[in-house]
């Protein structure tokens, strides 16, 4: 499927100019706050087949008291059929069309990626409407959520505090340089990956790191001897990075 050009939202796929699309419906999810009247937000995007509850334990492990009260926004992705899982419907930010996540698929689900990019942008804008400065918002995610973090975060027209991606990769990599928004041309990035990851091999995470470094981003990279999961050391490293970018 081919998505219409995101830089021209009034142009339909048939080439005709129409009225702008209606804003996406808000996502379901849950929220946690480390105190009253949060002054910072961390939006965490879960992986394929999970939901926002997946990262409640991680949010509870983080100690961000030094940066003030923080709101954790944990949305649920839409339910959609996932090709790689036999078309079974599950929560997913986009379809997985490749049989092997270790290979770069020539058929990324661009339409699904673009649609979820709009959903994530709406989450960011909602936090701003609630009084959080964009530079006090971190977008984070695991696996598919990492891919969405890099896709939406780099293209966000509001200057964010940082992007944190765990066990994921850079989607639509060929368009990143051209589509990256100037507001986030220097956004700091945290990337972490398991060296024993058989779902998204570490080479894909390293490729994302190298691509972002080449674009001039300050990338903090960590790898751990773990499979496709999150470990205590990783949470501690993420905690230190969050304190720095939200200071």
HUDANOR-V205180 format. One record per backbone hydrogen bond with DSSP energy under -0.5 kcal/mol. CO is the residue of the C=O (numbers start at 1). NH is the residue of the N-H. If there is no record, write none. Layout:
BEGIN
[[CO/NH] [CO/NH]]
END
This chain:
BEGIN
[[5/8] [8/11] [10/12] [10/18] [12/15] [16/12] [16/18] [28/76] [30/74] [32/72] [40/71] [41/138] [42/44] [42/73] [43/45] [43/140] [44/46] [45/142] [47/50] [51/54] [52/55] [53/56] [55/59] [56/60] [57/61] [58/61] [58/62] [62/64] [64/67] [65/68] [69/39] [69/40] [70/34] [70/72] [71/42] [71/73] [72/32] [72/74] [73/44] [73/75] [74/30] [75/46] [78/92] [80/90] [81/83] [82/85] [82/87] [82/88] [83/86] [85/88] [88/82] [90/80] [91/49] [95/97] [95/109] [96/84] [100/103] [103/105] [108/110] [109/113] [110/114] [111/115] [112/116] [113/117] [114/118] [115/119] [116/120] [117/121] [118/122] [119/123] [120/124] [121/125] [122/126] [123/127] [124/128] [125/129] [126/130] [127/132] [128/131] [131/133] [133/136] [134/137] [134/161] [136/41] [137/161] [137/162] [138/43] [139/164] [140/45] [141/166] [142/145] [143/147] [144/148] [145/149] [146/150] [147/151] [148/152] [148/153] [149/153] [150/154] [151/155] [152/156] [153/156] [154/181] [158/160] [162/139] [163/190] [164/141] [165/192] [166/143] [169/171] [170/173] [172/175] [172/176] [173/176] [175/179] [176/180] [181/184] [182/185] [184/187] [188/163] [189/220] [190/165] [191/222] [192/167] [193/224] [194/197] [196/198] [201/204] [201/205] [202/206] [203/207] [204/208] [205/209] [206/210] [207/211] [208/212] [209/213] [210/214] [211/215] [212/217] [213/216] [217/219] [218/189] [218/220] [219/221] [220/191] [222/193] [224/195] [224/226] [226/196] [227/229] [231/235] [232/236] [233/237] [234/238] [235/239] [236/240] [237/241] [238/242] [239/243] [240/244] [241/245] [242/246] [244/247]]
END
